[in-house]
Amino acid sequence: MDNISEKIRKLFLKVLKVESLYDKEGRKAIEKNVSVLSSYLNIIFGVSFDKEEVIDHWVNLFRIKEEFEKKLLREVDIRVVILEYFLNDVKVLVNPKILEMKIFEKLIGLSYRDFKTGLYNFLFFKNSVLREVKISQEIRKNFSILLIDLDNFKPINDQFGHKFGDRLLVDFGYVLKSCCREYDVPCRYGGDEFAVLMPLTGRIGARVLAEKIREKTFEFFAEKSLNITTSIGISTFPMDGESFEELIEKADKFLYFSKKRGRDTVTDIFDYTDEDERRFYPRFRLENQNIYVLVSSGNRVFDARVLDISKNGVSLAFYDRGIHLDNSELRVMSFVLNGTEYPVDGKISIVRTDKHGGEYVFGCTTVNPSLLETMIYLFDKEKALLDRK
């Protein structure tokens, strides 16, 4: 969490700068800095006014400060003037309480923490995701969230009691925090559900962290002779959703699909299938049709357009230019997205071929895991770029 006292200190320095400008420019200095002055009153004293009221109040505050200093023959802190003015003159404040900044910062910190585990709470998590949505929309980048459920927690909690269950939650909070990076936001979502926000992290990075959490949880509790594992759902912005609610809905759906698959499992959209889906893994069509792959077959090298991808395959298309494939295996040399080339070195196997007009289409399965990672990375990147146009 950002340092609150440092933010307030910087804001106060801006107020002092406006005060010095007021001596030269008068009301004009206030009008030019009304946003800063309004924020200061709201954050420190909890009072809010419209623009004209803010300007009038600050004119009065600077005037009263000058009068106090003339009578007392010494400098008077503007904060003392503000308190006196809103308490006794305007009577907006009724029963104010003065706190030292360290105590105030501690109270703010507690309001964002789960008292049991010490992790961030749901409120802080939600606010962080909402902020990340705005940032990611502006910079056209991905971020991901994890929803995590402790498997077998309820029967253990029922058998050994709530005190023992609370200890398990604290222990898992420790495991979760130890797995996260410095800029991740781990939180207790509620009950035995937890969540992690991963800024600037695509699906592959999220998967790495999710698998790490899953493995470390099993190892930690196995040493205590407890069968505690995790079911995890991943959602990535913007493909899986462009709002807090959409991302949570998808992550929650994938979490319970992990439960359905036997628990102790991680699920994202590339794992998820509906009941009536015939394919083991669903395919996702690329919308802007601007991802190409450079492949070779024998001595021939040609570029093909990527039509769709799944967790274990890809559909490619190229115009018939007299190219005849010598075998059922192609070497992939690079992927190209919007003119940017991503070199790879792997193989794909052709499992079906079709001809549509002048275009030759073939479905392939990936042989190398690195190819899958590159395709998923480009898929998320393509979605982020497309949705921000």
N, C-alpha and C positions, 0 to 999 in steps of 0.2 A: 504494500500500500504506500502511496506517495506520502512524504513527510509533510504532515499538516502544518506544523509550526513554521516550517520553512516557507510554505505557500503564504501563510498569513503574514509572516515577516516581510516578504516581498511586496505583498499588497499594501502593507502599512507604509513601506518606503515610497510607494507610488502616491499614497495620500499626502505624505509630507512634501513630495515634489509638487503636487497640485497646490498645496498651501503656499509654497514659495512663489509659484506662478501667480497666485491670486493677488499677492502684494503688488505685482506689476500689471496684470491684465484684468483683475477684478472678476466679475461674473463670467466673462468669456472663458477664463481658465477652467471654471467648473463645467460649463457647457461642453467643452472639448473633451472632458474626462469624466463625464457623467456615469459611464458604465463602471469604471473603477470605483468611484465613490459610492455608487449604488450597491455594488458587490460587497464593499467593506461594511456598510451598515447592515446588510442582510446576514453576512457570515458571522460578524462579531457581536452584533446587538439584536439580531433576529427580527429586524423591522424592514418592511418593504413598502415602497412608494412608487408612483408613476414618475416619469421623467421630470416634469415641471416641479413636482413636489420635492424630488431629490435636490434639484438645483436651488430651490428656495430654502430648504433646510440647511444646505451647506453654506449658503450666503449668511444665514443667521449664525451658524456654528463658528465660522471664521470671525464674524463681527464680535460675538460674545467672547471668544478666546482673546481677541485684542483688548476688550474691555477688562477682562480678568487680569491680564498681564499689566495693564496700566495701574490698576488698583493694588495689586500684590507686589508690583515692582520686581517681578521674576517671570521666567518662562513657565507656561502652563501646558501640560500634555493635552493634545487634542482629544485623547480618549476620555480624559476626565471631563472635558467640556461636553462631549457627546452624551456621556452618562447623565450629567447634571441636566442637560437640555431635554432629553427624552423622558427623564424621570420626573422633573419638577416643572418644566415649562410647557412642553407639548403633552406630557403625561401619557405617552405611548407605553412606556415601561411601568409596570406596577410593582413587581417584586423581583428585581434582577439579582442574580447570584454571580459573584466574581470568582473565577477559577484560574489558578496558575496554569500556564500553557501545557506543562507536562501532564497534569491531571486531566485536562481537557482532551489531550491527545490519547491518553490511556483509555478514557471513556469512549471516545470515537472508535478506537481499535477494538474494544470489547464488543461494541455493537455490530462489528463485522466478523466476529469469531464465534465458532461453536464451542460452548463452554466445556463440553465433554472431551472432545478430541484436540482442541486447539487449532483445528483447520478453519478455513474461512467458512462462513455459513451461506445459506441459500441466497440471501439478499445481496451479499457481496458478489457471489457468483453470477447472479442474474445481471446486476449492474455492469459487471466486467464484460459479459457477453454482449450486452447492448452496446457498450462502448466499442468493442472489437468489431461489431457489425459495421458501425459507421466508419471506422478506420479502414477496414478491409474493402469497403465500397469505394473509398477514395483512392486507395493505392493499388486496387485490383489484385489483391493477394488472398490466399486461402488462410483459414484457421480451422481448427478442429476441436470437438469436445468429446469426452468420454463419459458415459454413464456406467457406473459399476455397482453390482449387487453382490453381497456376500452370500455364497451358496451355503446351505446347511446351517445358517445362523440361528434361525427360529427354533429348530429342535434342540440345539445346544443351549440356547438361552432358556428354553422351557425346562430342560433337564437340570441345568446347574444354577439357574436363578439369574435375575437381572443384574446383580452385582458382578457376576462372572461375565455376563454378556457385555456390560459396560466396559470391562477390562479388555475384551476382545475388540471392541470398537476403537478404544484408545490404541491398542497394538496395531490394528490395521491402519489407523491414521498415521502412525509412525512409519509403517512400511510404504504407504502411499507417498508421503512427503519425501522419503528417502529416494524414491524412484523418479520424482519430478525434477525438472530443470529449474533453475533459479527464477525464470520468468513465467513458468506455468502457474496456474491458479487451482490448487487442489482444495476441494471443499466437501463438507458433509451435506449431502443433498436432503437427507431426512431418513430417520430410522436406520436401516442397514444399507442404505444407498448412498453412494458417493459420486462425485463428478470432478472432472478436470478440464479446464480451459487451456488450450495450447495455442498461443498467438503465433501467427506466421508459420503455421505447421499444416502441411498437406496430409493426405490420407496415409502415405507411406510412413512419414514420421510419427503420426498418431498410432499407427499399427505397431511400430517398434516400441513405443512407450507402453501401449496396452499389453503387449506380450511380456514386457519386462515386469509390469505390475502383476500380471497373472502368475508368472513363474516365481517371483519373489514372495508373493502371498502364500503359495503352496509350500515353498521351502520353509518360510518362517513358522508357520503353524504346524507343519509336519514335525519340526523339532520339538514341539510341545505336545506331540501325539494327538493333534486335532486335525480333523478332515475339513478344513476351511479353504475353499477355493473361491474364484471370482468368475462371474459372467459379465461380459463387457460389450457395450454397443458403441460404435463410432459414427459420428456424423461430421461432415466437412462442408464448410461454407465455400461457394454458394450452391454446389451441386445438390446437397441434401436439404437445403433450406436457406432462406435469406432473412429469417427473423429468429428471435429467440425461441418462439413457440414451435416453429417448423423444425428447427434443429433438435430441440428436445424430443419432439414427437418421433422423429426418425431414430435418434439414438435409443430411445426407450423401446421402440419396435425391434431394433436390432439386438438390444439387451435380452429381451424375452425370447428372441429367436436363438440366442446363445443358450438360454435355459432349455429350450426345446431340443437343441442339438446335443444335450447331455451335460451342460454346465462346464465350468472350467474352460471356457471358450470365448474367443473374440469374434465379433461379427460386424461387418460393414456392408454397404450396399452391394458389393461384389460377391458376398456370400449369401445374401438374402434371396429367397425365392418364395413366391406365393404357393398356396396349396395346389393350384391348377397349372403351375408352370412346369412344362415338360423338360426344359433344360435343367441340368444340375446347377449351372450358374447362369444368371440372366445376362443378356447382351444389352449394351447401351450404345445407341447410335450417336455419332458425332454430328453436332448441329451445324457448325460453320464449314464443314467439309474442307478444312484447311490444314489437316495433318497428313503428311506424306511420309512414305518410308522408302528408302533406297535399298533395293534387294538385288541379289545376284543369283543366277541359275547357270551353272556351268561357267562358260566364258562371257555370258551376257549380263549386263548390268542395266537395270531400269528402275524408274520410280513408279510407285503405286499409291493410290489414295486410300487412306484408312476409313472404312465405312462405319465399323462398330468394333467394340472390344468387350471382352468378358474376363473373368478371372483366369481362364485357361485358354483363351483363343482370341483371334482377330479375323475380321473380314477385310480383304483388300480388293481393289479394283484398278485396272489400267486399260487404256484403249488398245485395241488389237493393232499392233504395228508389225505383224509378221513374227512376233516372238513366240517360240514354242518351248515350253518347259521340258527340260531333259529328265527331271526326276521329281519326286514328291517332296523334296526338302529344299528350302530356300535359305540362303544366308542373308541375314539382316545387317546392313552396314550403318544405317543411321535413320533417325526420325527427324522430320522437319515440321516445325510449327510456326506459321506466320513468318517464314523466311529464316528462322533461327534453327540451326542444325544441332542435333543431339547425337553424337557418335555412339554407337553400340557395336557389339560383335556377338551375334547369337544366331540361333537357327529356329525356323518354324517349319512345321510339317503340314502339307496340303491334305485336307481330308475330304474336300468336295470342290467341284468347279461348276460354274454356270456361265452362260453367255447371254447378256442383255443388250440387244442392239449392237453397237460397236464396242461395247465395254465387256471386258473379260473379268469375271468376279470369282474369287476363290476364298474358301474358308480354311483357316489354319489353326492349329494348336501350337502354343508356345512350348519350346523345348528348354529354354533357359529362363530361370527365375528373374534374372536382371532385365529381360525384355518386358516381363509383366510389370515390374516396378516402373520402368520407363514409360510404358503405355499408361499406367494409372496416373503417374505424375503429370503427363501431358494432357490426359483427360480432364483432371481437375484444373489445370492451368488454362486449358481451352475454355472451360465453363466460366472461369473467373473473368477472362478477357471478353468473352461473348456477352455476358450479362452486364458488363459495365459500359458497353458501347452505346 
